[in-house]
Amino acid sequence: MEDKPKYGWYVKDLIIGFNIIGLIGLSAFIYGFLIDGIAQIFLIISGLAVVLVFLWPGIGMIILNLYLLRKIPKIDLIARMKALDEISNPQILDVGCGTGRTAIKIAKALKNGGHLFGIDIYSKMAISGNSLDTVQNNAIVEKVEERTTFKNGSAIDIPFENNSFDIVNVSSVLHEIHDPNGQDKAMKELYRVLKPGGYLYLSEWNRTSWQLIAFSGLCCFVFKHKDYWEKLLKENKFKNIIYENITGFGIFTVRK
Ligand SMILES: C[S@@+](CC[C@H](N)C(=O)[O-])C[C@H]1O[C@@H](n2cnc3c(N)ncnc32)[C@H](O)[C@@H]1O
């Protein structure tokens, strides 16, 4: 067993790929100033385009990871999850738990008993070292293994009965389901597994926030505007919608 949890880097392979391509673009851009003729214009313009499209988000994603790994308190989702204190013995589901960075924090915050279940399809692209073994080991290292259970499962076919959970959390996951029908199916599944009156916490980067644009450049288009999620929540009968902007990362608190 490891003595430190391994939460991994978000999109590590993409970061490497983007930075390699970006540095090639930067080299072409600089080389453009050393030569003459039509090739000069071509190298400067195409090099600059590659820098903007690849190097900018490549470096931004490194900064973002460092920022998150240093646990900047501003992005503290757990402090926003008031239901964790209000409900006694809460049954909680974390959908897309990955290596457990958010799920284990929730489990640590449980003061009134309760149990946290986590599911994920364990996409390797999303987080380095993403696996069921990693999250289970992290739970042991963080001493929450007795109040956590992790298993394989997808947001669009959640492997639990109707009305099972007091609280469902889904952090930075739904944007990874690229097709709108899939997102709608996931929303229906989140609703189905919540108990009546239960709380859903849905967090995602907001496409038009300056913080996301600063970090990700054109890659901000991977994310949706917050109004998109609000509409989907309303269409799926969620009530009492509250939205809080946490430095560009938004958290919806809604109820079934
Ligand atoms: C950006 S990571 C966020 C992980 C975690 N929620 C956190 O806060 O650190 C996205 C996670 O969603 C998972 N994921 C993507 N599509 C999913 C789906 N359809 N069902 C369940 N998990 C999914 C990925 O495998 C990955 O672990």
The ligand as an SDF file (V2000), in Angstrom:
LIG
                    3D

 27 29  0  0  0  0  0  0  0  0999 V2000
  -12.3530   15.5180  -15.1030 C   0  0  0  0  0  0  0  0  0  0  0  0
  -12.5440   13.9700  -14.3250 S   0  0  0  0  0  0  0  0  0  0  0  0
  -13.3180   14.4180  -12.7800 C   0  0  0  0  0  0  0  0  0  0  0  0
  -13.1230   13.3530  -11.7360 C   0  0  0  0  0  0  0  0  0  0  0  0
  -13.7060   13.6540  -10.3740 C   0  0  0  0  0  0  0  0  0  0  0  0
  -15.1280   13.9000  -10.4320 N   0  0  0  0  0  0  0  0  0  0  0  0
  -12.9910   14.7900   -9.6940 C   0  0  0  0  0  0  0  0  0  0  0  0
  -13.6550   15.7010   -9.2120 O   0  0  0  0  0  0  0  0  0  0  0  0
  -11.7560   14.7450   -9.6180 O   0  0  0  0  0  0  0  0  0  0  0  0
  -13.8960   13.2430  -15.2240 C   0  0  0  0  0  0  0  0  0  0  0  0
  -14.2210   11.8250  -14.8020 C   0  0  0  0  0  0  0  0  0  0  0  0
  -15.4530   11.4500  -15.3970 O   0  0  0  0  0  0  0  0  0  0  0  0
  -15.3650   10.1140  -15.8230 C   0  0  0  0  0  0  0  0  0  0  0  0
  -16.4130    9.8720  -16.8170 N   0  0  0  0  0  0  0  0  0  0  0  0
  -16.4790   10.3270  -18.0980 C   0  0  0  0  0  0  0  0  0  0  0  0
  -17.6230    9.9130  -18.6760 N   0  0  0  0  0  0  0  0  0  0  0  0
  -18.2870    9.1950  -17.7290 C   0  0  0  0  0  0  0  0  0  0  0  0
  -19.5300    8.4850  -17.7200 C   0  0  0  0  0  0  0  0  0  0  0  0
  -20.3210    8.4320  -18.8090 N   0  0  0  0  0  0  0  0  0  0  0  0
  -19.9070    7.8550  -16.5920 N   0  0  0  0  0  0  0  0  0  0  0  0
  -19.1280    7.8890  -15.4750 C   0  0  0  0  0  0  0  0  0  0  0  0
  -17.9380    8.5290  -15.4250 N   0  0  0  0  0  0  0  0  0  0  0  0
  -17.5380    9.1700  -16.5410 C   0  0  0  0  0  0  0  0  0  0  0  0
  -13.9430    9.9870  -16.3360 C   0  0  0  0  0  0  0  0  0  0  0  0
  -13.5130    8.6360  -16.4000 O   0  0  0  0  0  0  0  0  0  0  0  0
  -13.1890   10.7850  -15.2620 C   0  0  0  0  0  0  0  0  0  0  0  0
  -12.7950    9.9820  -14.1870 O   0  0  0  0  0  0  0  0  0  0  0  0
  1  2  1  0
  2  3  1  0
  2 10  1  0
  3  4  1  0
  4  5  1  0
  5  6  1  0
  5  7  1  0
  7  8  2  0
  7  9  1  0
 10 11  1  0
 11 12  1  0
 11 26  1  0
 12 13  1  0
 13 14  1  0
 13 24  1  0
 14 15  1  0
 14 23  1  0
 15 16  2  0
 16 17  1  0
 17 18  1  0
 17 23  2  0
 18 19  1  0
 18 20  2  0
 20 21  1  0
 21 22  2  0
 22 23  1  0
 24 25  1  0
 24 26  1  0
 26 27  1  0
M  CHG  2   2   1   9  -1
M  END
$$$$
